[in-house]
Amino acid sequence: MAAPLGRDTLPDHWSYGVCKDGRVFFINDETHSTTWLHPRTGEPVNSGHMIRSDLPRGWEEGFTEEGASYFIE
């Protein structure tokens, strides 16, 4: 992850969302434009979580920094 992800790490008027594959996108709330790159660092961010279609509803897969997977309800 490019930077710790939280609203306090984003410039004013920016927010973020997370896609099902765990990729994070950023939204400029003034211009209504989006980008895959963190507005401060210019780097892409992955949440470390992924919603998989083969898991029960409400479950998702997460990954440790070492790459081991775990499941979250």
C-alpha atoms as a printed R data frame, in Angstrom:
   type eleno elety resid chain resno       x       y       z
1  ATOM     1    CA   MET     A     1   0.000   0.000   0.000
2  ATOM     2    CA   ALA     A     2   1.351   3.417  -0.911
3  ATOM     3    CA   ALA     A     3   0.381   5.103   2.340
4  ATOM     4    CA   PRO     A     4  -1.748   4.251   5.339
5  ATOM     5    CA   LEU     A     5  -5.254   4.460   3.959
6  ATOM     6    CA   GLY     A     6  -7.609   6.716   5.835
7  ATOM     7    CA   ARG     A     7  -9.449   9.928   5.265
8  ATOM     8    CA   ASP     A     8  -6.782  11.781   7.258
9  ATOM     9    CA   THR     A     9  -4.125  10.791   4.683
10 ATOM    10    CA   LEU     A    10  -6.090  12.318   1.814
11 ATOM    11    CA   PRO     A    11  -6.049  15.981   0.779
12 ATOM    12    CA   ASP     A    12  -9.168  18.061   1.411
13 ATOM    13    CA   HIS     A    13 -12.100  17.230  -0.883
14 ATOM    14    CA   TRP     A    14 -10.895  13.668  -1.602
15 ATOM    15    CA   SER     A    15 -12.485  10.346  -0.625
16 ATOM    16    CA   TYR     A    16 -11.940   6.735  -1.678
17 ATOM    17    CA   GLY     A    17 -13.734   3.521  -2.562
18 ATOM    18    CA   VAL     A    18 -12.673  -0.127  -2.831
19 ATOM    19    CA   CYS     A    19 -13.451  -2.404  -5.793
20 ATOM    20    CA   LYS     A    20 -14.350  -6.077  -5.355
21 ATOM    21    CA   ASP     A    21 -10.793  -7.044  -6.347
22 ATOM    22    CA   GLY     A    22  -9.358  -4.949  -3.488
23 ATOM    23    CA   ARG     A    23  -8.080  -2.076  -5.626
24 ATOM    24    CA   VAL     A    24  -8.646   1.347  -4.123
25 ATOM    25    CA   PHE     A    25  -9.825   4.284  -6.222
26 ATOM    26    CA   PHE     A    26  -9.808   7.927  -5.214
27 ATOM    27    CA   ILE     A    27 -12.540  10.484  -5.816
28 ATOM    28    CA   ASN     A    28 -12.065  14.222  -6.087
29 ATOM    29    CA   ASP     A    29 -15.346  15.367  -4.543
30 ATOM    30    CA   GLU     A    30 -15.083  18.829  -6.119
31 ATOM    31    CA   THR     A    31 -14.480  17.788  -9.737
32 ATOM    32    CA   HIS     A    32 -16.168  14.333  -9.464
33 ATOM    33    CA   SER     A    33 -13.130  12.778 -11.168
34 ATOM    34    CA   THR     A    34 -11.554   9.481 -10.110
35 ATOM    35    CA   THR     A    35  -8.070   8.016 -10.225
36 ATOM    36    CA   TRP     A    36  -6.345   4.770  -9.275
37 ATOM    37    CA   LEU     A    37  -3.392   6.762  -7.895
38 ATOM    38    CA   HIS     A    38  -3.238   8.124  -4.341
39 ATOM    39    CA   PRO     A    39  -3.510  11.929  -4.666
40 ATOM    40    CA   ARG     A    40  -0.572  12.547  -2.286
41 ATOM    41    CA   THR     A    41   1.863   9.795  -3.314
42 ATOM    42    CA   GLY     A    42   0.907   9.185  -6.949
43 ATOM    43    CA   GLU     A    43   1.029   5.422  -6.304
44 ATOM    44    CA   PRO     A    44  -1.685   2.763  -6.648
45 ATOM    45    CA   VAL     A    45  -3.098   1.304  -3.429
46 ATOM    46    CA   ASN     A    46  -4.496  -2.153  -2.730
47 ATOM    47    CA   SER     A    47  -6.660  -2.639   0.333
48 ATOM    48    CA   GLY     A    48  -5.284  -6.117   0.939
49 ATOM    49    CA   HIS     A    49  -8.826  -7.530   0.786
50 ATOM    50    CA   MET     A    50 -10.657  -9.234  -2.032
51 ATOM    51    CA   ILE     A    51 -14.298 -10.269  -2.320
52 ATOM    52    CA   ARG     A    52 -14.463 -13.637  -4.052
53 ATOM    53    CA   SER     A    53 -17.484 -15.138  -5.764
54 ATOM    54    CA   ASP     A    54 -16.748 -18.595  -4.314
55 ATOM    55    CA   LEU     A    55 -17.086 -17.442  -0.687
56 ATOM    56    CA   PRO     A    56 -20.347 -17.282   1.268
57 ATOM    57    CA   ARG     A    57 -22.150 -13.929   1.158
58 ATOM    58    CA   GLY     A    58 -20.525 -11.395   3.493
59 ATOM    59    CA   TRP     A    59 -17.111 -13.094   3.509
60 ATOM    60    CA   GLU     A    60 -13.945 -11.755   1.917
61 ATOM    61    CA   GLU     A    61 -10.326 -12.805   1.683
62 ATOM    62    CA   GLY     A    62  -7.528 -10.732   3.183
63 ATOM    63    CA   PHE     A    63  -3.779 -11.081   2.909
64 ATOM    64    CA   THR     A    64  -1.016 -10.505   5.444
65 ATOM    65    CA   GLU     A    65   2.090  -8.529   4.471
66 ATOM    66    CA   GLU     A    66   3.812 -11.890   3.991
67 ATOM    67    CA   GLY     A    67   1.143 -12.948   1.476
68 ATOM    68    CA   ALA     A    68  -0.710 -15.500   3.610
69 ATOM    69    CA   SER     A    69  -4.459 -15.424   3.059
70 ATOM    70    CA   TYR     A    70  -7.128 -15.283   5.745
71 ATOM    71    CA   PHE     A    71 -10.907 -14.908   5.677
72 ATOM    72    CA   ILE     A    72 -13.090 -12.171   7.169
73 ATOM    73    CA   GLU     A    73 -16.816 -12.181   7.866
